[in-house]
Amino acid sequence: MRTRTVLAFAAIFIVWGSTYLAIRYAVAEIPPLLTAGLRHLTAGALLLGWAQFKGLRASAVEWRHSGVVGALFFLIGHGTLHWAEQFVPSGLSALLVATEPVWIAVLLATTGRSGLNARTVVGLFIGLVGVWLLVGGASLSRGPGLFAGCLAVLVGAASWAVGVVYSQTAPLPVNPLLRTATTLMCGAVMLLIAAAVFGEFGRLRMPSILAVSSLAYLIVFGSIVAFTAYYWLLDRFSATVVATHTYVNPAVAVLLGWAIGGEHISASLVVGLIVITSAIALVSSAPSDVAHGRASTERARAYSNLPMWRR
């Protein structure tokens, strides 16, 4: 269990930090909603096939709630991110997504599942200051296109936070493999429908090897490996603890964007990284009344009772 935990956190810490640059390369040549849809459809289909091979099936109720989570995580959360990375550097995108724990803390407080104490309030305020330093500077220095992209990333981060809180009590599949597959499939279908509505299929041209390999990396590591680890961790740790991957993701994304993608590391980006990381630290260290939802605890207990071959 300790080894699984270390590997799972490594997946959401490091792998997810590297996906921001991969997304930037992919959407440069493949339309953004189509990129996200193909990414999650391929990963979801492979995982669903493996789950069915192991005898795992989702009920109609579980599929329905997987659709809600798929919309929050992938249609809105990843759809906005993939679209925004046409204009927003990968490092800056990761920093804005890093506000996720702040949104989660606010949602838990407003739903009565955790208290909104002084430390959380201070963390929220500092986080908003960090966002303003990043988004305000972007709007002044790079124009309204980048500003709109930054706002889209923030909307996606808030939607992801709603999905995290919702998934803790929703009747989703017990097995994390099946749960990953159903939510990925639901989100992928919605993304591909949105891509068709916005005419992205007609704009698709033959992509380069770099774009195709970036999409392949997103499918295998960004979706299959990282999301399976993410759901597995949500069953065993609080949402705020799991969301601490946002400590590391921005640093990894900024470093890779600078070293490989040629992105400029400005003073405002460094200050924003420090301010937002400080806000996450305050929010994550605040005492919580609810470690995790009753439903996710029951899922973890039921999962531990499954035969090994079905896990």
N, C-alpha and C positions, 0 to 999 in steps of 0.2 A: 504493500500500500504506500509506503514511503517513497519508493522508486517511482510508482505511478504518479504520485502527487508532484514530485520534482519535475518529471518529464512533462506533465500536463501544464504546470506553471511556466516551464521553459517554452512550451509551444505558444502560449498566449502572450508571453512577454516578448520573446525574440522574433518568432515567426510573424506574428501580427504586426510588429514594428517594421518588418521588411516588406510587408504587402503594400504599403503606401507608395513606394517607388515602383513596384510591379504594376499597380493600378495605373500610375501615371504613364508608363510605357504602353500599356495595353490600350487605354482610351485615346491615346494619341492617334491611333489608326483604326480602332474598332469602336463604333458608337457606344457610349457609356452604359445605357440601360441594357443593350445587347450583350456587352461584356459581362456585366453582373449576372444577367439571366443565364448565359451560357455557362458561366463559372459555377453557379449554384445548381443548375439543372444537371450538369455532368456529375458533380460531386454528390448531389442528392440521389440521382439514379443509381450510382455505384453503391452507395451506402444502403439504399433501400433494397437493392438486389441482394446484398450481403445479409441484411437483416432478415429478409424473407427466406433465404437459404438456411438460416439458423432457426427458422420456425417462428419468427417474431411477426406479429400482425398488429396494426393499430385499429382501434374501433372508430366508428363514425364520430363519436364525441371527441376523441383524441385528434382526429384529422381536423375537425372544426376549430379546435383551439390551436392546433398547429398552424392553421391558416391565419389566425389573429397574430400569433407570434411571428410568422413569416412575413406578414405585412409590416409589422413594426420594425423587425430586425433588417429585413432584406429589401422590401419594396421601398420603404421610406429611408431607413438607416443607411443601407448600402447604395440605393438608387441615387440619393442626393450626394453621397461621397464620390461615387464614380463620375457623376456629372460634374461636380465641382472641381475635380482634379484635372479637368481640361484647362482650368484657369488658375487654380491654387497650387503652389508648390507642395510636394509631398510632406515635407517637414512641418509646414504651417498647418496642413490638414490634420496631421497627427496631434498637434498641440490643441487644436480646437476640439477634436474628438476626446481629448483627455479630460474635458469637463464632465464626462459621463458620471463619475462618482458623485459630483456635486448635484446633478439632476436626480440621481438615485436617492440621495439623502433627503432632498426636498420632497420627492414623491412618497418616500416612506413616512415622512413626518406628516404630510397632508392626508395620508390614508390612515393615520393613527397607529401605524405599525412600529414607529420609532419616534422618540422625542426630538424636537428641534431645539437643541441646547445652544448655549452661548458659543461653544467652539464651532459647531456646525454653521451658525449664523456668520461668524467671523470668516470661516472658510469660504462660505458662499460669497460674501462681499469681496474677499481677495480674488476669488475666481472670476468674478465679474470684471474686476479691475484688469486682470490679466487678459481676459477676452477683449476688453476695450483697447488695451495696448496693441493687441495683434490686429483686430479688425479695423479699429480706427486708423492705425498707421497704414494698413493695406489700402483703405479707401482713399487716403490722401495721397499716397505715393504711387499707386498703380492703377487707379481709376475704378469706376463703378462695377466693371466686370468681375474683378477680383473681390470686391466687397460683396457682391451677390453670391459668389461662390463660397465665401466665408460664412455667410448667413445660412446657406444651404447645408453646410457641414454641421453647423450648430443645431439646425432642425433635425438632422439625422442623428446627432448625439442624444438629443432629448428623446427622440422616438425610440432609440435603442434602450435608454434608461426605462422608459415605460414598458418596453418588452421584457426587460430583466425583472422588474417588479411583478408584472403580470404572470410571467412564467413560473414564479415561485409558488403560486397557489393554484394555477390552472391545471386541469386534469390532462396533462400531457402524457405520452408514453413513458413507462417506467424505465425502460432500457435507454441509456444515453445514445447508443448507436441508432436505434429506431427514432428517438426523439430528434436527433440531428437530421436524419433523413427526411422525416415528414415536414419539418419546418423549412428545410432547404428546398424541398420540392414545391411546397406551397409558395414560398417567396419567389422561386424561379419562374413559376407559371405566371405570377402577377407581373414580374419584371419583363418577361417576354411579351405579354399582352400590352404593357405600357410602351415597350419598344416598337411594337407594331402600330400602335395608335399614333406615336410621334414620328412614324415614317423612317425609323432607323434601319430597317431591313433594306430599304431602297438605297441607303447611303453606304452600305457595306461594300468595300473593295478588298482586293487581295492584300492581306496584311503581310508585314515583313516577318522574318524569323524572330526578331526581338519581340514583337508584339505577341506572336503565337506562343513563344516560350514563356513570356510573362503571364499570359492567360493560363498556360499549363501549370505554372508555379502557383498561381492563385487557386486553381482547382485542387491540386494535390495537397499543398501545405496550408494555404490560407483558408480553405473550406473543409476538406476532409479531416486533416490532422488537427488543426487549431479549434474548429467548432466542436468536434467530438470531445476534445479535452476541456473546452469551455463548459459544455453542458455537464460533463462529469464533475467538474469542480463546483458548479452551482448547486449540485446535490449535497455537497459536503462542507461548503463554506458559505458564509454570508455573502450577499450580493456586493456589499461594499468591499470586502476582502478580495473577491474575485476581480472586481473592477480596478484593483491596484495594478493590473497590467498597464494601466494608463500612466504609471510612473515611468515605465521603461520604454513603452512604445514610442513616445515622442523623441526620446534621446536616440533610439535606434534609427528612427525615420530621418531625423535631422542629420545624423552622421552619414547614413547611406546616401541621402539626397545630396550632401556636400561631396562625399568621396567618389561616388559613382555617377550621380545625376548632374553634377555641376551646379547645384543650387547654392545661392549665396546665403551665408549665415550673417544676418544683420544684428545690430545691437538690440533692436526691438524684439527680434526672435529669441535671443538669449534671455533678455529680461522677462519676456512672456513665459518662457520655459521655467524660469525660476519661480515666478509669481504663481503660475498655475500648479506647479508641483507642490508649492507650499500650501496652496488651497486644498489640494487633494490630501496632503498629509494631515491637515487639520480635520477635514471631514472624515477621513478614514480612521483617525485615532479617537474620534468622539465616541463615547459609550452609546451602545445601541440596545434598545429594549427587546428587539427581536433579532436573533442570530440569523435565522432563515425561516421561510414559510413552512407551515405544517405540512403542506402537500409535498414540498421537496424533501422534507425529512422522511416522510412515508415512502417516497420514491426510492430514496437511498436505502431504507430498510428492506423494501421489497426487492431491490436490485441485488443486495447482498445475499438474499435467500435463493436467487436463481442458480441453476446448475452452471458450472464454469463454462460449458460450451456455448451457453446462450448469452453470456455477458459480452 
